[in-house]
Amino acid sequence: MRVLSVFSIVKLRLSVSEEIRSQFPIFERDIVYLDTAATAQKPKCVIEAISHFYAHEYATVHRGVYSLAQKAGARYEGVREQVRTFFSGDQVIFTRGATDAINLVATSFCQAFLEPGDEILLSAGEHHSNLVPWQMAAERFGLVLKFASLDANGDLVDFKACLTEKTRLVALPHISNTTGAIHPVEEIIALCQKRGIYTLIDGAQSAAHLPINLEKMGCDFFVASVHKLYGPTGLGFLIGKKELLEKMPPFAGGGDMIDEVDLDHSSYALPPLRFEAGTPMIAQVIGFGAALDFLQSIGMEKIAARESQLTDYLVETLSKIENIKITTNPKRRGGLVTFVVEGAHSLDVAALLDARGICVRSGHLCAQTALDQVHNASSVLRASVGIYTSEADIDRLGVALHEIALALT
């Protein structure tokens, strides 16, 4: 079949920089990793930064006056400033992840700013982390959730019509984790600002892949997970406007987030510490700083351009395989493609790919409503690219899927 010649592994003009790929120890083994949308592999600099901190510089922060603690505290706060600068944002809150950051806003912001009957607008295809917290907030504070529809390709179709006089907050993903659609968040935010509507943008799928300037974007809150930004797990961040954060009550109580405490009353620190109760994720923050240095050394514009080329090649490759159906084709696509092998279950296909050393995501992708509303499936496959992905990786996926599709259908 002609399909095999299409997937022959050749040196293409867009071949990945071996210098970048060599920075990731995981690729010392023969593996094709196409699940960066779930979590990114870690470069040596991140691994070494965390190891060095634990071995030679470890101490807690915001507590001790001894030099080791002071140095750790300076490095920790230095990364906070690094994050703020990298994204051109306002105030940075470290959290346990994007999910934790959304829960913080869904609890604290809603308590401070919303009234019973106020509306929150989401899309009909949200990741569970940008749906369930708002469902819980709606039940707790008497709020109403509304949902903007998506067309068959995952693009928003009736967003403006969904806004009403009661809409107080819009919370949307920058890039959908199932359709890959890059939503026009700048236009949406500008429209909301004219109507006095607050905005939260879930940057879990965009922060590591697109140049982001929050000052220009204009959203009130932006969240992301560090493990998708080539940094360690267990860490995320919320970037919010200072004037809003200062009016929001604490999300959790404990050490480090207080001003004064007595037996019957406590007063709270100003943000960001108000929202960082307990001993923070110090080593993870240090590792995140190394990850941001790594990304900055490459350049986000260069990363975005490279991954756009890879995604086009991935779409082209999958489109030429019989019995493979790409489930959505949005107007603007991030670095992921969702598909099914007709007549085969996605979990079976993923297991067969794994036997060939190829890693892709399978299942409902933590977005069951998106699969119901857009993909018309209960389980799909997803391939996603990162800065270490090569055309040869995509070729190997294509060859394997061609063979699997022939065998299973």
ChimeraX attribute file (.defattr): number of C-alpha atoms within 10 A of each C-alpha:
attribute: neighborCount
match mode: 1-to-1
recipient: residues
	/A:1	5
	/A:2	8
	/A:3	14
	/A:4	15
	/A:5	9
	/A:6	16
	/A:7	20
	/A:8	13
	/A:9	15
	/A:10	11
	/A:11	11
	/A:12	10
	/A:13	7
	/A:14	12
	/A:15	14
	/A:16	19
	/A:17	12
	/A:18	10
	/A:19	9
	/A:20	14
	/A:21	17
	/A:22	14
	/A:23	16
	/A:24	18
	/A:25	13
	/A:26	15
	/A:27	14
	/A:28	10
	/A:29	8
	/A:30	10
	/A:31	14
	/A:32	21
	/A:33	24
	/A:34	24
	/A:35	20
	/A:36	26
	/A:37	26
	/A:38	17
	/A:39	19
	/A:40	23
	/A:41	21
	/A:42	20
	/A:43	21
	/A:44	16
	/A:45	18
	/A:46	24
	/A:47	17
	/A:48	13
	/A:49	19
	/A:50	22
	/A:51	15
	/A:52	15
	/A:53	17
	/A:54	13
	/A:55	9
	/A:56	9
	/A:57	15
	/A:58	17
	/A:59	19
	/A:60	19
	/A:61	22
	/A:62	16
	/A:63	12
	/A:64	13
	/A:65	10
	/A:66	9
	/A:67	10
	/A:68	16
	/A:69	18
	/A:70	17
	/A:71	16
	/A:72	22
	/A:73	18
	/A:74	14
	/A:75	17
	/A:76	24
	/A:77	16
	/A:78	15
	/A:79	19
	/A:80	22
	/A:81	16
	/A:82	17
	/A:83	22
	/A:84	17
	/A:85	13
	/A:86	17
	/A:87	16
	/A:88	16
	/A:89	25
	/A:90	19
	/A:91	19
	/A:92	23
	/A:93	21
	/A:94	25
	/A:95	25
	/A:96	17
	/A:97	22
	/A:98	26
	/A:99	23
	/A:100	22
	/A:101	27
	/A:102	28
	/A:103	21
	/A:104	21
	/A:105	23
	/A:106	21
	/A:107	21
	/A:108	21
	/A:109	20
	/A:110	24
	/A:111	15
	/A:112	14
	/A:113	14
	/A:114	17
	/A:115	14
	/A:116	13
	/A:117	14
	/A:118	20
	/A:119	22
	/A:120	26
	/A:121	22
	/A:122	23
	/A:123	25
	/A:124	22
	/A:125	30
	/A:126	24
	/A:127	23
	/A:128	16
	/A:129	17
	/A:130	24
	/A:131	22
	/A:132	16
	/A:133	19
	/A:134	25
	/A:135	15
	/A:136	15
	/A:137	22
	/A:138	21
	/A:139	13
	/A:140	13
	/A:141	16
	/A:142	15
	/A:143	20
	/A:144	18
	/A:145	20
	/A:146	16
	/A:147	17
	/A:148	18
	/A:149	19
	/A:150	18
	/A:151	13
	/A:152	17
	/A:153	17
	/A:154	28
	/A:155	25
	/A:156	20
	/A:157	12
	/A:158	14
	/A:159	15
	/A:160	12
	/A:161	8
	/A:162	13
	/A:163	22
	/A:164	12
	/A:165	10
	/A:166	13
	/A:167	21
	/A:168	21
	/A:169	24
	/A:170	23
	/A:171	23
	/A:172	25
	/A:173	25
	/A:174	23
	/A:175	25
	/A:176	27
	/A:177	28
	/A:178	29
	/A:179	28
	/A:180	27
	/A:181	25
	/A:182	22
	/A:183	21
	/A:184	13
	/A:185	19
	/A:186	15
	/A:187	11
	/A:188	17
	/A:189	21
	/A:190	16
	/A:191	14
	/A:192	20
	/A:193	15
	/A:194	8
	/A:195	14
	/A:196	13
	/A:197	19
	/A:198	18
	/A:199	24
	/A:200	26
	/A:201	22
	/A:202	28
	/A:203	22
	/A:204	27
	/A:205	26
	/A:206	23
	/A:207	21
	/A:208	26
	/A:209	27
	/A:210	20
	/A:211	16
	/A:212	18
	/A:213	13
	/A:214	21
	/A:215	12
	/A:216	10
	/A:217	18
	/A:218	18
	/A:219	25
	/A:220	24
	/A:221	24
	/A:222	29
	/A:223	28
	/A:224	27
	/A:225	30
	/A:226	30
	/A:227	25
	/A:228	25
	/A:229	27
	/A:230	26
	/A:231	30
	/A:232	25
	/A:233	19
	/A:234	16
	/A:235	24
	/A:236	28
	/A:237	23
	/A:238	28
	/A:239	26
	/A:240	22
	/A:241	17
	/A:242	15
	/A:243	12
	/A:244	13
	/A:245	24
	/A:246	14
	/A:247	14
	/A:248	20
	/A:249	18
	/A:250	24
	/A:251	18
	/A:252	14
	/A:253	15
	/A:254	12
	/A:255	13
	/A:256	19
	/A:257	22
	/A:258	19
	/A:259	13
	/A:260	10
	/A:261	10
	/A:262	7
	/A:263	5
	/A:264	5
	/A:265	7
	/A:266	12
	/A:267	12
	/A:268	17
	/A:269	17
	/A:270	16
	/A:271	20
	/A:272	19
	/A:273	21
	/A:274	25
	/A:275	26
	/A:276	24
	/A:277	17
	/A:278	13
	/A:279	13
	/A:280	19
	/A:281	19
	/A:282	22
	/A:283	23
	/A:284	23
	/A:285	25
	/A:286	24
	/A:287	27
	/A:288	29
	/A:289	23
	/A:290	23
	/A:291	25
	/A:292	20
	/A:293	16
	/A:294	19
	/A:295	18
	/A:296	13
	/A:297	9
	/A:298	12
	/A:299	13
	/A:300	17
	/A:301	13
	/A:302	15
	/A:303	18
	/A:304	20
	/A:305	13
	/A:306	21
	/A:307	24
	/A:308	20
	/A:309	13
	/A:310	25
	/A:311	23
	/A:312	15
	/A:313	16
	/A:314	23
	/A:315	18
	/A:316	12
	/A:317	19
	/A:318	22
	/A:319	15
	/A:320	17
	/A:321	21
	/A:322	15
	/A:323	19
	/A:324	17
	/A:325	15
	/A:326	20
	/A:327	22
	/A:328	21
	/A:329	17
	/A:330	18
	/A:331	12
	/A:332	13
	/A:333	21
	/A:334	27
	/A:335	28
	/A:336	29
	/A:337	25
	/A:338	23
	/A:339	23
	/A:340	21
	/A:341	23
	/A:342	14
	/A:343	11
	/A:344	15
	/A:345	17
	/A:346	22
	/A:347	15
	/A:348	13
	/A:349	22
	/A:350	21
	/A:351	15
	/A:352	15
	/A:353	19
	/A:354	14
	/A:355	10
	/A:356	15
	/A:357	16
	/A:358	22
	/A:359	21
	/A:360	21
	/A:361	20
	/A:362	22
	/A:363	18
	/A:364	20
	/A:365	20
	/A:366	14
	/A:367	21
	/A:368	19
	/A:369	19
	/A:370	26
	/A:371	23
	/A:372	15
	/A:373	16
	/A:374	21
	/A:375	24
	/A:376	13
	/A:377	15
	/A:378	16
	/A:379	18
	/A:380	25
	/A:381	23
	/A:382	27
	/A:383	25
	/A:384	26
	/A:385	26
	/A:386	27
	/A:387	23
	/A:388	23
	/A:389	22
	/A:390	23
	/A:391	23
	/A:392	18
	/A:393	18
	/A:394	27
	/A:395	21
	/A:396	19
	/A:397	25
	/A:398	23
	/A:399	20
	/A:400	18
	/A:401	22
	/A:402	21
	/A:403	12
	/A:404	17
	/A:405	18
	/A:406	12
	/A:407	9
	/A:408	14
	/A:409	11
